[in-house]
Amino acid sequence: MLGMILFLLGLITGLAMTNFRNPRMGLAAHLEGVMNGVFLVVAGLIWRDLRLSATFRRITFWTLLFGSFVNWLITTLAAYLGTSNMTPIAGAGFTGTAFQEQVVNAGFISVGLTMLFSLIVIIYGLRGKDEGAV
């Protein structure tokens, strides 16, 4: 269900993207919501196949939710504020205040770290499944 909620948020963001200070970053926020929503749905489909301890399952669940939802949120915030420090291509021609740039930078860094962690744990948790598959 959470993946579908994020997918819906991505669609709504797509409807609003021309109203952001940086519409190109608004498009990126739309895509982040849609893609991360689909990613959460896929993660849910393979969740029972993961060979993880209860602790790692819990940590991975929360880091996936944090990473996917905050990725959409921070990208939407970057579109609204017009920041560009961490997104020089989509943010070209726009600049936020120093504080706005720092907030968005911290958000993107936290998202990157949590998503890397989550994916490494998921890949590890899929070990031993379909060893003959590509």
N, CA, C and O atoms as CSV, one atom per row, in Angstrom:
chain,resi,resn,atom,element,x,y,z
A,1,MET,N,N,0.810,-1.186,0.000
A,1,MET,CA,C,0.000,0.000,0.000
A,1,MET,C,C,0.863,1.263,0.000
A,1,MET,O,O,0.529,2.232,-0.683
A,2,LEU,N,N,1.955,1.271,0.745
A,2,LEU,CA,C,2.795,2.455,0.824
A,2,LEU,C,C,3.413,2.803,-0.524
A,2,LEU,O,O,3.570,3.979,-0.854
A,3,GLY,N,N,3.763,1.787,-1.298
A,3,GLY,CA,C,4.292,2.028,-2.631
A,3,GLY,C,C,3.260,2.708,-3.518
A,3,GLY,O,O,3.590,3.611,-4.288
A,4,MET,N,N,2.019,2.276,-3.410
A,4,MET,CA,C,0.950,2.882,-4.197
A,4,MET,C,C,0.687,4.323,-3.759
A,4,MET,O,O,0.378,5.180,-4.588
A,5,ILE,N,N,0.808,4.587,-2.471
A,5,ILE,CA,C,0.640,5.959,-1.975
A,5,ILE,C,C,1.732,6.855,-2.558
A,5,ILE,O,O,1.452,7.969,-3.001
A,6,LEU,N,N,2.973,6.372,-2.558
A,6,LEU,CA,C,4.062,7.164,-3.121
A,6,LEU,C,C,3.881,7.338,-4.627
A,6,LEU,O,O,4.164,8.410,-5.161
A,7,PHE,N,N,3.413,6.301,-5.314
A,7,PHE,CA,C,3.119,6.406,-6.745
A,7,PHE,C,C,2.088,7.511,-6.980
A,7,PHE,O,O,2.246,8.328,-7.887
A,8,LEU,N,N,1.033,7.535,-6.161
A,8,LEU,CA,C,0.010,8.569,-6.265
A,8,LEU,C,C,0.599,9.957,-6.020
A,8,LEU,O,O,0.284,10.902,-6.743
A,9,LEU,N,N,1.448,10.081,-5.010
A,9,LEU,CA,C,2.101,11.371,-4.745
A,9,LEU,C,C,2.930,11.816,-5.947
A,9,LEU,O,O,2.965,13.001,-6.280
A,10,GLY,N,N,3.595,10.862,-6.595
A,10,GLY,CA,C,4.364,11.180,-7.799
A,10,GLY,C,C,3.467,11.684,-8.918
A,10,GLY,O,O,3.819,12.632,-9.622
A,11,LEU,N,N,2.304,11.051,-9.086
A,11,LEU,CA,C,1.368,11.506,-10.117
A,11,LEU,C,C,0.848,12.908,-9.817
A,11,LEU,O,O,0.757,13.746,-10.714
A,12,ILE,N,N,0.511,13.159,-8.571
A,12,ILE,CA,C,0.033,14.487,-8.172
A,12,ILE,C,C,1.128,15.530,-8.388
A,12,ILE,O,O,0.850,16.644,-8.830
A,13,THR,N,N,2.352,15.171,-8.080
A,13,THR,CA,C,3.477,16.082,-8.305
A,13,THR,C,C,3.600,16.417,-9.790
A,13,THR,O,O,3.912,17.552,-10.150
A,14,GLY,N,N,3.355,15.431,-10.645
A,14,GLY,CA,C,3.390,15.668,-12.083
A,14,GLY,C,C,2.352,16.693,-12.518
A,14,GLY,O,O,2.597,17.488,-13.425
A,15,LEU,N,N,1.207,16.672,-11.877
A,15,LEU,CA,C,0.166,17.651,-12.207
A,15,LEU,C,C,0.558,19.065,-11.778
A,15,LEU,O,O,0.139,20.047,-12.391
A,16,ALA,N,N,1.357,19.156,-10.728
A,16,ALA,CA,C,1.722,20.459,-10.167
A,16,ALA,C,C,3.076,20.975,-10.646
A,16,ALA,O,O,3.457,22.093,-10.298
A,17,MET,N,N,3.809,20.194,-11.432
A,17,MET,CA,C,5.208,20.533,-11.702
A,17,MET,C,C,5.410,21.888,-12.372
A,17,MET,O,O,6.450,22.515,-12.166
A,18,THR,N,N,4.470,22.351,-13.150
A,18,THR,CA,C,4.661,23.652,-13.801
A,18,THR,C,C,4.511,24.815,-12.828
A,18,THR,O,O,4.844,25.950,-13.169
A,19,ASN,N,N,4.019,24.550,-11.633
A,19,ASN,CA,C,3.844,25.600,-10.626
A,19,ASN,C,C,5.057,25.768,-9.719
A,19,ASN,O,O,5.086,26.682,-8.895
A,20,PHE,N,N,6.062,24.898,-9.858
A,20,PHE,CA,C,7.260,25.011,-9.038
A,20,PHE,C,C,8.182,26.090,-9.588
A,20,PHE,O,O,8.117,26.434,-10.768
A,21,ARG,N,N,9.024,26.609,-8.742
A,21,ARG,CA,C,10.015,27.594,-9.187
A,21,ARG,C,C,10.869,27.013,-10.310
A,21,ARG,O,O,11.188,27.700,-11.280
A,22,ASN,N,N,11.237,25.729,-10.165
A,22,ASN,CA,C,12.014,25.036,-11.193
A,22,ASN,C,C,11.173,23.865,-11.715
A,22,ASN,O,O,11.194,22.783,-11.128
A,23,PRO,N,N,10.439,24.069,-12.808
A,23,PRO,CA,C,9.581,23.002,-13.339
A,23,PRO,C,C,10.352,21.751,-13.765
A,23,PRO,O,O,9.826,20.641,-13.685
A,24,ARG,N,N,11.592,21.926,-14.217
A,24,ARG,CA,C,12.386,20.749,-14.607
A,24,ARG,C,C,12.668,19.862,-13.395
A,24,ARG,O,O,12.635,18.636,-13.501
A,25,MET,N,N,12.940,20.470,-12.263
A,25,MET,CA,C,13.127,19.703,-11.029
A,25,MET,C,C,11.785,19.143,-10.581
A,25,MET,O,O,11.739,18.080,-9.961
A,26,GLY,N,N,10.701,19.833,-10.880
A,26,GLY,CA,C,9.370,19.299,-10.604
A,26,GLY,C,C,9.125,18.010,-11.381
A,26,GLY,O,O,8.509,17.078,-10.863
A,27,LEU,N,N,9.603,17.957,-12.613
A,27,LEU,CA,C,9.514,16.724,-13.402
A,27,LEU,C,C,10.332,15.623,-12.740
A,27,LEU,O,O,9.906,14.469,-12.685
A,28,ALA,N,N,11.517,15.987,-12.237
A,28,ALA,CA,C,12.343,15.001,-11.533
A,28,ALA,C,C,11.622,14.492,-10.287
A,28,ALA,O,O,11.684,13.300,-9.984
A,29,ALA,N,N,10.942,15.377,-9.565
A,29,ALA,CA,C,10.199,14.971,-8.365
A,29,ALA,C,C,9.051,14.038,-8.744
A,29,ALA,O,O,8.795,13.051,-8.055
A,30,HIS,N,N,8.370,14.351,-9.829
A,30,HIS,CA,C,7.305,13.481,-10.331
A,30,HIS,C,C,7.854,12.086,-10.613
A,30,HIS,O,O,7.270,11.086,-10.195
A,31,LEU,N,N,8.975,12.026,-11.319
A,31,LEU,CA,C,9.569,10.731,-11.651
A,31,LEU,C,C,10.069,9.999,-10.417
A,31,LEU,O,O,9.960,8.775,-10.345
A,32,GLU,N,N,10.612,10.715,-9.450
A,32,GLU,CA,C,11.070,10.084,-8.204
A,32,GLU,C,C,9.899,9.436,-7.478
A,32,GLU,O,O,10.018,8.312,-6.990
A,33,GLY,N,N,8.778,10.127,-7.404
A,33,GLY,CA,C,7.611,9.554,-6.733
A,33,GLY,C,C,7.103,8.312,-7.438
A,33,GLY,O,O,6.827,7.296,-6.801
A,34,VAL,N,N,6.982,8.396,-8.752
A,34,VAL,CA,C,6.473,7.266,-9.521
A,34,VAL,C,C,7.439,6.079,-9.446
A,34,VAL,O,O,7.028,4.955,-9.161
A,35,MET,N,N,8.717,6.338,-9.703
A,35,MET,CA,C,9.693,5.230,-9.713
A,35,MET,C,C,9.901,4.633,-8.328
A,35,MET,O,O,9.991,3.413,-8.193
A,36,ASN,N,N,9.979,5.462,-7.306
A,36,ASN,CA,C,10.156,4.924,-5.961
A,36,ASN,C,C,8.905,4.200,-5.485
A,36,ASN,O,O,9.002,3.244,-4.715
A,37,GLY,N,N,7.736,4.639,-5.929
A,37,GLY,CA,C,6.506,3.910,-5.615
A,37,GLY,C,C,6.532,2.512,-6.202
A,37,GLY,O,O,6.210,1.538,-5.521
A,38,VAL,N,N,6.916,2.416,-7.466
A,38,VAL,CA,C,7.037,1.102,-8.109
A,38,VAL,C,C,8.108,0.269,-7.404
A,38,VAL,O,O,7.925,-0.929,-7.189
A,39,PHE,N,N,9.209,0.898,-7.049
A,39,PHE,CA,C,10.273,0.183,-6.343
A,39,PHE,C,C,9.761,-0.411,-5.029
A,39,PHE,O,O,10.076,-1.557,-4.707
A,40,LEU,N,N,8.980,0.354,-4.273
A,40,LEU,CA,C,8.440,-0.168,-3.014
A,40,LEU,C,C,7.480,-1.333,-3.261
A,40,LEU,O,O,7.450,-2.289,-2.486
A,41,VAL,N,N,6.706,-1.253,-4.326
A,41,VAL,CA,C,5.797,-2.362,-4.656
A,41,VAL,C,C,6.618,-3.620,-4.957
A,41,VAL,O,O,6.294,-4.703,-4.471
A,42,VAL,N,N,7.668,-3.478,-5.748
A,42,VAL,CA,C,8.529,-4.624,-6.073
A,42,VAL,C,C,9.195,-5.164,-4.810
A,42,VAL,O,O,9.264,-6.377,-4.612
A,43,ALA,N,N,9.686,-4.262,-3.955
A,43,ALA,CA,C,10.307,-4.710,-2.702
A,43,ALA,C,C,9.298,-5.498,-1.871
A,43,ALA,O,O,9.652,-6.500,-1.248
A,44,GLY,N,N,8.052,-5.053,-1.859
A,44,GLY,CA,C,7.016,-5.787,-1.137
A,44,GLY,C,C,6.769,-7.175,-1.713
A,44,GLY,O,O,6.497,-8.124,-0.977
A,45,LEU,N,N,6.866,-7.283,-3.029
A,45,LEU,CA,C,6.644,-8.581,-3.670
A,45,LEU,C,C,7.735,-9.598,-3.340
A,45,LEU,O,O,7.465,-10.797,-3.276
A,46,ILE,N,N,8.960,-9.129,-3.133
A,46,ILE,CA,C,10.062,-10.054,-2.827
A,46,ILE,C,C,10.358,-10.148,-1.333
A,46,ILE,O,O,11.231,-10.908,-0.913
A,47,TRP,N,N,9.628,-9.374,-0.534
A,47,TRP,CA,C,9.927,-9.267,0.896
A,47,TRP,C,C,9.961,-10.629,1.599
A,47,TRP,O,O,10.841,-10.866,2.427
A,48,ARG,N,N,9.040,-11.507,1.289
A,48,ARG,CA,C,8.970,-12.822,1.949
A,48,ARG,C,C,10.144,-13.722,1.557
A,48,ARG,O,O,10.456,-14.677,2.269
A,49,ASP,N,N,10.784,-13.427,0.445
A,49,ASP,CA,C,11.917,-14.236,-0.011
A,49,ASP,C,C,13.238,-13.838,0.638
A,49,ASP,O,O,14.235,-14.542,0.482
A,50,LEU,N,N,13.261,-12.736,1.354
A,50,LEU,CA,C,14.511,-12.263,1.953
A,50,LEU,C,C,14.906,-13.138,3.136
A,50,LEU,O,O,14.091,-13.453,4.003
A,51,ARG,N,N,16.154,-13.512,3.147
A,51,ARG,CA,C,16.699,-14.295,4.257
A,51,ARG,C,C,17.439,-13.332,5.177
A,51,ARG,O,O,18.654,-13.158,5.082
A,52,LEU,N,N,16.674,-12.712,6.068
A,52,LEU,CA,C,17.215,-11.710,6.979
A,52,LEU,C,C,16.688,-11.950,8.380
A,52,LEU,O,O,15.609,-12.511,8.573
A,53,SER,N,N,17.464,-11.517,9.343
A,53,SER,CA,C,16.999,-11.581,10.729
A,53,SER,C,C,15.869,-10.573,10.911
A,53,SER,O,O,15.694,-9.668,10.095
A,54,ALA,N,N,15.123,-10.735,11.967
A,54,ALA,CA,C,14.020,-9.811,12.256
A,54,ALA,C,C,14.532,-8.381,12.401
A,54,ALA,O,O,13.873,-7.434,11.973
A,55,THR,N,N,15.701,-8.228,13.003
A,55,THR,CA,C,16.280,-6.895,13.188
A,55,THR,C,C,16.613,-6.255,11.849
A,55,THR,O,O,16.279,-5.092,11.625
A,56,PHE,N,N,17.267,-6.992,10.953
A,56,PHE,CA,C,17.612,-6.449,9.642
A,56,PHE,C,C,16.356,-6.170,8.812
A,56,PHE,O,O,16.316,-5.196,8.060
A,57,ARG,N,N,15.342,-7.012,8.943
A,57,ARG,CA,C,14.080,-6.760,8.242
A,57,ARG,C,C,13.479,-5.420,8.678
A,57,ARG,O,O,13.069,-4.602,7.854
A,58,ARG,N,N,13.441,-5.228,9.975
A,58,ARG,CA,C,12.864,-4.000,10.524
A,58,ARG,C,C,13.667,-2.775,10.076
A,58,ARG,O,O,13.090,-1.784,9.628
A,59,ILE,N,N,14.978,-2.841,10.193
A,59,ILE,CA,C,15.835,-1.723,9.792
A,59,ILE,C,C,15.687,-1.450,8.295
A,59,ILE,O,O,15.568,-0.297,7.878
A,60,THR,N,N,15.694,-2.501,7.499
A,60,THR,CA,C,15.586,-2.348,6.050
A,60,THR,C,C,14.224,-1.782,5.666
A,60,THR,O,O,14.138,-0.932,4.780
A,61,PHE,N,N,13.177,-2.233,6.310
A,61,PHE,CA,C,11.838,-1.702,6.048
A,61,PHE,C,C,11.812,-0.189,6.244
A,61,PHE,O,O,11.348,0.550,5.376
A,62,TRP,N,N,12.314,0.263,7.391
A,62,TRP,CA,C,12.258,1.690,7.701
A,62,TRP,C,C,13.216,2.509,6.846
A,62,TRP,O,O,12.900,3.644,6.492
A,63,THR,N,N,14.379,1.958,6.507
A,63,THR,CA,C,15.283,2.716,5.640
A,63,THR,C,C,14.737,2.797,4.210
A,63,THR,O,O,14.941,3.800,3.527
A,64,LEU,N,N,14.045,1.747,3.757
A,64,LEU,CA,C,13.395,1.813,2.435
A,64,LEU,C,C,12.308,2.882,2.415
A,64,LEU,O,O,12.220,3.672,1.475
A,65,LEU,N,N,11.495,2.900,3.444
A,65,LEU,CA,C,10.441,3.918,3.497
A,65,LEU,C,C,11.036,5.314,3.579
A,65,LEU,O,O,10.612,6.216,2.858
A,66,PHE,N,N,12.009,5.491,4.445
A,66,PHE,CA,C,12.657,6.799,4.570
A,66,PHE,C,C,13.268,7.209,3.238
A,66,PHE,O,O,13.006,8.307,2.747
A,67,GLY,N,N,14.077,6.337,2.652
A,67,GLY,CA,C,14.782,6.673,1.423
A,67,GLY,C,C,13.850,6.992,0.270
A,67,GLY,O,O,14.080,7.958,-0.458
A,68,SER,N,N,12.815,6.211,0.093
A,68,SER,CA,C,11.935,6.423,-1.056
A,68,SER,C,C,11.034,7.647,-0.874
A,68,SER,O,O,10.893,8.447,-1.799
A,69,PHE,N,N,10.429,7.803,0.291
A,69,PHE,CA,C,9.557,8.950,0.509
A,69,PHE,C,C,10.342,10.253,0.620
A,69,PHE,O,O,9.923,11.274,0.074
A,70,VAL,N,N,11.466,10.232,1.315
A,70,VAL,CA,C,12.254,11.453,1.464
A,70,VAL,C,C,12.911,11.839,0.136
A,70,VAL,O,O,13.123,13.023,-0.123
A,71,ASN,N,N,13.230,10.865,-0.697
A,71,ASN,CA,C,13.758,11.178,-2.023
A,71,ASN,C,C,12.741,12.017,-2.797
A,71,ASN,O,O,13.090,13.047,-3.373
A,72,TRP,N,N,11.485,11.573,-2.806
A,72,TRP,CA,C,10.430,12.347,-3.461
A,72,TRP,C,C,10.273,13.716,-2.803
A,72,TRP,O,O,10.179,14.734,-3.489
A,73,LEU,N,N,10.245,13.735,-1.464
A,73,LEU,CA,C,10.021,14.980,-0.726
A,73,LEU,C,C,11.140,15.987,-0.962
A,73,LEU,O,O,10.868,17.160,-1.221
A,74,ILE,N,N,12.380,15.553,-0.878
A,74,ILE,CA,C,13.509,16.467,-1.052
A,74,ILE,C,C,13.587,16.964,-2.492
A,74,ILE,O,O,13.911,18.128,-2.728
A,75,THR,N,N,13.296,16.098,-3.452
A,75,THR,CA,C,13.305,16.532,-4.848
A,75,THR,C,C,12.183,17.533,-5.095
A,75,THR,O,O,12.364,18.495,-5.841
A,76,THR,N,N,11.036,17.316,-4.479
A,76,THR,CA,C,9.933,18.273,-4.576
A,76,THR,C,C,10.312,19.595,-3.924
A,76,THR,O,O,10.023,20.664,-4.462
A,77,LEU,N,N,10.958,19.522,-2.767
A,77,LEU,CA,C,11.415,20.731,-2.086
A,77,LEU,C,C,12.440,21.479,-2.941
A,77,LEU,O,O,12.403,22.707,-3.022
A,78,ALA,N,N,13.347,20.750,-3.573
A,78,ALA,CA,C,14.335,21.376,-4.450
A,78,ALA,C,C,13.654,22.083,-5.614
A,78,ALA,O,O,14.093,23.156,-6.029
A,79,ALA,N,N,12.584,21.492,-6.146
A,79,ALA,CA,C,11.828,22.122,-7.234
A,79,ALA,C,C,11.138,23.393,-6.749
A,79,ALA,O,O,11.128,24.413,-7.437
A,80,TYR,N,N,10.571,23.312,-5.567
A,80,TYR,CA,C,9.858,24.462,-5.001
A,80,TYR,C,C,10.805,25.614,-4.680
A,80,TYR,O,O,10.510,26.775,-4.964
A,81,LEU,N,N,11.962,25.268,-4.075
A,81,LEU,CA,C,12.922,26.297,-3.662
A,81,LEU,C,C,13.849,26.744,-4.786
A,81,LEU,O,O,14.404,27.841,-4.734
A,82,GLY,N,N,14.016,25.907,-5.791
A,82,GLY,CA,C,14.926,26.242,-6.879
A,82,GLY,C,C,16.386,26.029,-6.525
A,82,GLY,O,O,17.253,26.759,-7.004
A,83,THR,N,N,16.665,25.038,-5.693
A,83,THR,CA,C,18.057,24.753,-5.341
A,83,THR,C,C,18.730,23.974,-6.472
A,83,THR,O,O,18.063,23.378,-7.318
A,84,SER,N,N,20.070,23.991,-6.469
A,84,SER,CA,C,20.776,23.321,-7.570
A,84,SER,C,C,22.128,22.737,-7.187
A,84,SER,O,O,22.784,22.117,-8.024
A,85,ASN,N,N,22.553,22.918,-5.960
A,85,ASN,CA,C,23.886,22.453,-5.551
A,85,ASN,C,C,24.132,20.982,-5.866
A,85,ASN,O,O,25.153,20.630,-6.455
A,86,MET,N,N,23.195,20.126,-5.472
A,86,MET,CA,C,23.351,18.684,-5.658
A,86,MET,C,C,22.750,18.194,-6.975
A,86,MET,O,O,22.899,17.026,-7.334
A,87,THR,N,N,22.082,19.075,-7.678
A,87,THR,CA,C,21.413,18.698,-8.934
A,87,THR,C,C,21.729,19.723,-10.015
A,87,THR,O,O,20.839,20.449,-10.458
A,88,PRO,N,N,22.991,19.791,-10.446
A,88,PRO,CA,C,23.385,20.852,-11.374
A,88,PRO,C,C,22.718,20.774,-12.749
A,88,PRO,O,O,22.589,21.800,-13.417
A,89,ILE,N,N,22.297,19.602,-13.183
A,89,ILE,CA,C,21.663,19.506,-14.500
A,89,ILE,C,C,20.206,19.953,-14.416
A,89,ILE,O,O,19.794,20.863,-15.135
A,90,ALA,N,N,19.424,19.318,-13.541
A,90,ALA,CA,C,18.010,19.694,-13.411
A,90,ALA,C,C,17.848,21.063,-12.768
A,90,ALA,O,O,16.826,21.722,-12.962
A,91,GLY,N,N,18.842,21.496,-12.007
A,91,GLY,CA,C,18.755,22.784,-11.325
A,91,GLY,C,C,19.472,23.912,-12.034
A,91,GLY,O,O,19.602,25.004,-11.481
A,92,ALA,N,N,19.938,23.672,-13.244
A,92,ALA,CA,C,20.697,24.690,-13.984
A,92,ALA,C,C,19.902,25.988,-14.092
A,92,ALA,O,O,18.737,25.993,-14.492
A,93,GLY,N,N,20.557,27.083,-13.728
A,93,GLY,CA,C,19.925,28.393,-13.806
A,93,GLY,C,C,19.179,28.799,-12.548
A,93,GLY,O,O,18.611,29.889,-12.489
A,94,PHE,N,N,19.176,27.940,-11.549
A,94,PHE,CA,C,18.462,28.226,-10.307
A,94,PHE,C,C,19.431,28.117,-9.133
A,94,PHE,O,O,20.389,27.346,-9.169
A,95,THR,N,N,19.165,28.897,-8.104
A,95,THR,CA,C,19.959,28.835,-6.878
A,95,THR,C,C,19.064,29.188,-5.703
A,95,THR,O,O,18.308,30.158,-5.748
A,96,GLY,N,N,19.162,28.386,-4.654
A,96,GLY,CA,C,18.439,28.703,-3.427
A,96,GLY,C,C,19.343,29.472,-2.487
A,96,GLY,O,O,20.509,29.718,-2.796
A,97,THR,N,N,18.807,29.852,-1.341
A,97,THR,CA,C,19.650,30.482,-0.323
A,97,THR,C,C,20.631,29.442,0.215
A,97,THR,O,O,20.453,28.245,-0.007
A,98,ALA,N,N,21.651,29.894,0.911
A,98,ALA,CA,C,22.642,28.967,1.477
A,98,ALA,C,C,21.958,27.939,2.383
A,98,ALA,O,O,22.280,26.753,2.326
A,99,PHE,N,N,21.021,28.386,3.214
A,99,PHE,CA,C,20.309,27.469,4.110
A,99,PHE,C,C,19.480,26.458,3.326
A,99,PHE,O,O,19.489,25.269,3.645
A,100,GLN,N,N,18.765,26.917,2.307
A,100,GLN,CA,C,17.958,26.015,1.483
A,100,GLN,C,C,18.831,24.968,0.802
A,100,GLN,O,O,18.480,23.788,0.762
A,101,GLU,N,N,19.953,25.398,0.275
A,101,GLU,CA,C,20.871,24.466,-0.382
A,101,GLU,C,C,21.383,23.430,0.609
A,101,GLU,O,O,21.482,22.251,0.270
A,102,GLN,N,N,21.712,23.854,1.839
A,102,GLN,CA,C,22.205,22.918,2.852
A,102,GLN,C,C,21.144,21.902,3.246
A,102,GLN,O,O,21.454,20.724,3.423
A,103,VAL,N,N,19.905,22.336,3.385
A,103,VAL,CA,C,18.817,21.423,3.746
A,103,VAL,C,C,18.625,20.376,2.654
A,103,VAL,O,O,18.517,19.184,2.944
A,104,VAL,N,N,18.581,20.820,1.407
A,104,VAL,CA,C,18.389,19.894,0.288
A,104,VAL,C,C,19.595,18.963,0.161
A,104,VAL,O,O,19.427,17.767,-0.074
A,105,ASN,N,N,20.805,19.498,0.314
A,105,ASN,CA,C,22.012,18.660,0.265
A,105,ASN,C,C,21.964,17.568,1.325
A,105,ASN,O,O,22.223,16.401,1.031
A,106,ALA,N,N,21.635,17.943,2.552
A,106,ALA,CA,C,21.557,16.960,3.639
A,106,ALA,C,C,20.503,15.909,3.336
A,106,ALA,O,O,20.708,14.725,3.603
A,107,GLY,N,N,19.381,16.333,2.781
A,107,GLY,CA,C,18.331,15.393,2.427
A,107,GLY,C,C,18.779,14.403,1.376
A,107,GLY,O,O,18.557,13.201,1.522
A,108,PHE,N,N,19.408,14.891,0.311
A,108,PHE,CA,C,19.874,13.992,-0.748
A,108,PHE,C,C,20.967,13.045,-0.254
A,108,PHE,O,O,20.998,11.879,-0.649
A,109,ILE,N,N,21.852,13.530,0.595
A,109,ILE,CA,C,22.906,12.667,1.136
A,109,ILE,C,C,22.289,11.573,2.012
A,109,ILE,O,O,22.678,10.409,1.912
A,110,SER,N,N,21.337,11.938,2.863
A,110,SER,CA,C,20.698,10.931,3.728
A,110,SER,C,C,19.941,9.906,2.898
A,110,SER,O,O,19.955,8.718,3.219
A,111,VAL,N,N,19.288,10.348,1.844
A,111,VAL,CA,C,18.567,9.428,0.959
A,111,VAL,C,C,19.539,8.473,0.277
A,111,VAL,O,O,19.305,7.265,0.229
A,112,GLY,N,N,20.618,9.015,-0.242
A,112,GLY,CA,C,21.605,8.172,-0.920
A,112,GLY,C,C,22.163,7.099,-0.010
A,112,GLY,O,O,22.279,5.940,-0.409
A,113,LEU,N,N,22.509,7.474,1.208
A,113,LEU,CA,C,23.086,6.510,2.147
A,113,LEU,C,C,22.074,5.442,2.562
A,113,LEU,O,O,22.405,4.258,2.609
A,114,THR,N,N,20.845,5.857,2.860
A,114,THR,CA,C,19.847,4.875,3.299
A,114,THR,C,C,19.448,3.932,2.166
A,114,THR,O,O,19.238,2.742,2.399
A,115,MET,N,N,19.344,4.445,0.959
A,115,MET,CA,C,18.969,3.573,-0.162
A,115,MET,C,C,20.098,2.603,-0.511
A,115,MET,O,O,19.838,1.442,-0.826
A,116,LEU,N,N,21.336,3.065,-0.458
A,116,LEU,CA,C,22.460,2.141,-0.685
A,116,LEU,C,C,22.454,1.029,0.364
A,116,LEU,O,O,22.590,-0.149,0.033
A,117,PHE,N,N,22.298,1.410,1.611
A,117,PHE,CA,C,22.251,0.417,2.687
A,117,PHE,C,C,21.123,-0.580,2.433
A,117,PHE,O,O,21.334,-1.791,2.492
A,118,SER,N,N,19.928,-0.068,2.150
A,118,SER,CA,C,18.762,-0.932,1.948
A,118,SER,C,C,18.982,-1.915,0.811
A,118,SER,O,O,18.683,-3.102,0.943
A,119,LEU,N,N,19.498,-1.428,-0.294
A,119,LEU,CA,C,19.694,-2.302,-1.453
A,119,LEU,C,C,20.774,-3.348,-1.203
A,119,LEU,O,O,20.643,-4.489,-1.645
A,120,ILE,N,N,21.818,-2.979,-0.513
A,120,ILE,CA,C,22.859,-3.960,-0.183
A,120,ILE,C,C,22.272,-5.055,0.709
A,120,ILE,O,O,22.553,-6.237,0.515
A,121,VAL,N,N,21.458,-4.655,1.683
A,121,VAL,CA,C,20.840,-5.640,2.575
A,121,VAL,C,C,19.857,-6.524,1.795
A,121,VAL,O,O,19.817,-7.735,2.009
A,122,ILE,N,N,19.081,-5.940,0.911
A,122,ILE,CA,C,18.137,-6.733,0.117
A,122,ILE,C,C,18.874,-7.723,-0.773
A,122,ILE,O,O,18.491,-8.890,-0.850
A,123,ILE,N,N,19.905,-7.278,-1.432
A,123,ILE,CA,C,20.687,-8.185,-2.288
A,123,ILE,C,C,21.273,-9.311,-1.448
A,123,ILE,O,O,21.245,-10.473,-1.853
A,124,TYR,N,N,21.803,-8.968,-0.283
A,124,TYR,CA,C,22.323,-9.984,0.623
A,124,TYR,C,C,21.205,-10.942,1.054
A,124,TYR,O,O,21.407,-12.154,1.124
A,125,GLY,N,N,20.030,-10.383,1.340
A,125,GLY,CA,C,18.907,-11.201,1.788
A,125,GLY,C,C,18.365,-12.139,0.724
A,125,GLY,O,O,17.677,-13.108,1.046
A,126,LEU,N,N,18.662,-11.870,-0.522
A,126,LEU,CA,C,18.214,-12.740,-1.614
A,126,LEU,C,C,19.209,-13.852,-1.922
A,126,LEU,O,O,18.989,-14.642,-2.840
A,127,ARG,N,N,20.291,-13.923,-1.171
A,127,ARG,CA,C,21.316,-14.955,-1.414
A,127,ARG,C,C,20.704,-16.342,-1.321
A,127,ARG,O,O,19.811,-16.590,-0.510
A,128,GLY,N,N,21.183,-17.217,-2.141
A,128,GLY,CA,C,20.740,-18.603,-2.088
A,128,GLY,C,C,19.444,-18.855,-2.831
A,128,GLY,O,O,19.027,-20.007,-2.950
A,129,LYS,N,N,18.805,-17.837,-3.325
A,129,LYS,CA,C,17.570,-18.006,-4.091
A,129,LYS,C,C,17.916,-18.071,-5.573
A,129,LYS,O,O,18.688,-17.253,-6.073
A,130,ASP,N,N,17.352,-19.034,-6.264
A,130,ASP,CA,C,17.519,-19.153,-7.724
A,130,ASP,C,C,18.978,-19.004,-8.136
A,130,ASP,O,O,19.314,-18.155,-8.961
A,131,GLU,N,N,19.834,-19.828,-7.563
A,131,GLU,CA,C,21.269,-19.692,-7.832
A,131,GLU,C,C,21.615,-19.884,-9.289
A,131,GLU,O,O,22.651,-19.393,-9.736
A,132,GLY,N,N,20.779,-20.587,-10.057
A,132,GLY,CA,C,21.044,-20.794,-11.466
A,132,GLY,C,C,20.521,-19.670,-12.331
A,132,GLY,O,O,20.824,-19.623,-13.523
A,133,ALA,N,N,19.742,-18.761,-11.762
A,133,ALA,CA,C,19.163,-17.672,-12.559
A,133,ALA,C,C,20.181,-16.562,-12.770
A,133,ALA,O,O,21.128,-16.398,-12.000
A,134,VAL,N,N,19.959,-15.822,-13.818
A,134,VAL,CA,C,20.839,-14.691,-14.135
A,134,VAL,C,C,20.403,-13.478,-13.381
A,134,VAL,O,O,21.016,-12.418,-13.510
